[in-house]
Amino acid sequence: MRKTLILILGLLLVLTSLSSSQVKTIKMWAMGEEAKNLGIMAEKFEKETGIKVEVQALPWTAAFSKILTGIAGRQLPDMAMMGTTWMAPFSAMGAFEELNKYMSKSNIVKPDKFFPASWETVVYGGNIYGIPWYVDVRVMYYRTDMLKEVGYDKAPATWDELYDAIKKLSQKYGVGKCGLGLSPTEAANFLPFVWQNGGDIIDRNKNILVKNPEFIEALEFYSRFYRENLVAKGGANVFVDFESGLLPVFFSGPWMISMIKEQVPKITGKWAIALMPKKKSRTSFVGGSNWVIFTTSKNKDSAWKFIEFMSRPENQLEWYKILRSLPAVKETWKNKELSEDPFTKVFGEQLSDAKSTPIIPEWDKIETALGRRVEEVCLGKKDVKETVELLYEDLRKILKK
């Protein structure tokens, strides 16, 4: 009897060990508010698949160096959320698993299910190294009440109207006391004007385009607001400046909606958002976050299952409800919660005319050079012609042309 009991106990221990070993766990790095809220989706995924997800939160400020250190020491999780502008440098290092073979067998993840501009951010060297998770795109935020005072019942729709509206506001409220919200150093703020004029900084073959008339005209238009003192010169708090009227028009992403509602409720009903102003197009900057699987992962199949799970329209919608992150999957936008929301539907329309910055390893250096040169023009240190020549040389050295 005793021997039988021992055999039964031994068998139970073996079965328990086998059962626990079959429970797979995906380790993931995530940043910001996303990391704080991913547990909700991870729990749902585990109930559906039996696969656990362990999320380690990283601060955005330290994430890039943390990933670099992880690559060097081969100490990486199975997968991570990845900023769109980080895709190229880490893809070039061979850090990300190619996902072409997974996609070929998937009915959920297909390029045509995503916004084209967002999909461009996951392609490097002709291969797919990530899958879009959520997107952000810049639109125009404006004070409806203030623009109405200078004859605009709707948002300025063109470059000429934008300049005219800001000029009239400046004349009404005082030069330097009211102006457009621009950044001389932020590429995502300046480049849309270049794209709207049909230009770019480089092409797909890395040919430098800054001497083209489209780029020059955009730089002249952009810097004109600085030369004529039509740029808002407020403090560090965009919400206070938007409320006071110092900053009646600026460009930003979807995260600003809830923040404005919460932080400056006094102007509720006195502001709205609109598409970017048009020259040849209304093109805006698209960013967001992608999913990647690291080449060192031993749980690639499970990580891919999580990516598919998060790419399903119903889960994209659920994530939107949690954090108001804009879905990367187009089908999700058919839901009334997005299509009938007066703010969200503007972002959806803008996503049909959006563009990402070049997906190349040198982009970080190019962005720094661009910001430095645009700032020199905006601050009056150099004229447009000289700046374009200097920027061309900067890019030639960076791209080794």
SULNORDA-V393244 format. One record per backbone hydrogen bond with DSSP energy under -0.5 kcal/mol. NH is the residue of the N-H (numbers start at 0). CO is the residue of the C=O. Records with the same first field share a line. If there is no record, write none. Layout:
NH = CO / CO
//
This chain:
4 = 0
5 = 1
6 = 2
7 = 3
8 = 4
9 = 5
10 = 6
11 = 7
12 = 8
13 = 9
14 = 10
15 = 11
16 = 12
17 = 13
18 = 14
19 = 15
20 = 16
21 = 17 / 18
22 = 19
23 = 21
25 = 51
27 = 53
28 = 78
29 = 55
31 = 57
33 = 30
34 = 30
35 = 31
36 = 32 / 33
37 = 33
39 = 36
40 = 36
41 = 37
42 = 38
43 = 39
44 = 40
45 = 41
46 = 42
47 = 43
48 = 44
49 = 45
51 = 23 / 49
53 = 25
54 = 52
55 = 27 / 53
56 = 54
57 = 29
61 = 58
62 = 58
63 = 59
65 = 61
66 = 62
67 = 63
68 = 64
69 = 65
70 = 66
71 = 67
72 = 68
73 = 69 / 70
74 = 69
75 = 73
77 = 26
78 = 26
79 = 291
80 = 28
81 = 289
83 = 287
85 = 82
86 = 83
89 = 85
90 = 86
91 = 87
92 = 88
93 = 90
94 = 89
96 = 292
98 = 127
102 = 98
103 = 99
104 = 101
105 = 102
109 = 107
112 = 109
113 = 110
114 = 327
117 = 114
118 = 114
119 = 115
120 = 116 / 117
121 = 118
122 = 119
123 = 121 / 126
126 = 123
128 = 121 / 126
129 = 121
130 = 290
132 = 133 / 288
133 = 288
134 = 325
135 = 286
137 = 284
138 = 251
139 = 273
140 = 138 / 249
141 = 271
142 = 247
143 = 141 / 269
144 = 269
146 = 142
147 = 143
148 = 144
149 = 145 / 146
150 = 147
151 = 146
152 = 150
158 = 277
161 = 157
162 = 158
163 = 159
164 = 160
165 = 161
166 = 162
167 = 163
168 = 164
169 = 165
170 = 166
171 = 167
172 = 168
173 = 169
175 = 228
176 = 173
178 = 245
179 = 229
180 = 248
181 = 179
186 = 184
188 = 185
189 = 185
190 = 186
192 = 189
193 = 189 / 190
194 = 190
195 = 191
196 = 192 / 193
197 = 194
198 = 193
202 = 206
205 = 202
208 = 200
209 = 200
211 = 208
214 = 211
215 = 211
216 = 212
217 = 213
218 = 214
219 = 215
220 = 216
221 = 217
222 = 218
223 = 219
224 = 220 / 221
225 = 221
226 = 222
227 = 223
228 = 225
229 = 224
231 = 179
237 = 235
240 = 236
241 = 237
242 = 238
243 = 239
244 = 240
245 = 240
246 = 240
247 = 244
248 = 178
249 = 140
250 = 180
251 = 138
255 = 252
256 = 253
257 = 253
258 = 254
259 = 255
260 = 256
261 = 257
262 = 258
263 = 259
266 = 263
267 = 264
269 = 266
271 = 141
273 = 139
277 = 156
278 = 280
279 = 195
280 = 195
283 = 352
285 = 354
286 = 135
288 = 133
289 = 81
290 = 130
291 = 79
293 = 77
294 = 94
296 = 293
302 = 298
303 = 299
304 = 300
305 = 301
306 = 302
307 = 303
308 = 304
309 = 305
310 = 306 / 307
311 = 307 / 308
314 = 311
315 = 311
316 = 312
317 = 313
318 = 314
319 = 315
320 = 316
321 = 317
322 = 318
323 = 319
324 = 318
325 = 134
327 = 132
329 = 112 / 327
331 = 328
332 = 329
333 = 330
334 = 331
337 = 334
338 = 334
339 = 335
340 = 337
341 = 339
344 = 340
345 = 342
346 = 342
347 = 343
348 = 344
349 = 345
350 = 346
351 = 348
352 = 349
353 = 350
354 = 283
359 = 357
362 = 359
363 = 360
364 = 361
365 = 361
366 = 362
367 = 363
368 = 364
369 = 365
370 = 366
371 = 367
372 = 368
373 = 369
374 = 370
375 = 371
376 = 372
377 = 373
378 = 374
379 = 376
380 = 375
381 = 375
386 = 382
387 = 383
388 = 384
389 = 385
390 = 386
391 = 387
392 = 388
393 = 389
394 = 390
395 = 391
396 = 392
397 = 393
398 = 394
399 = 395
400 = 395
//
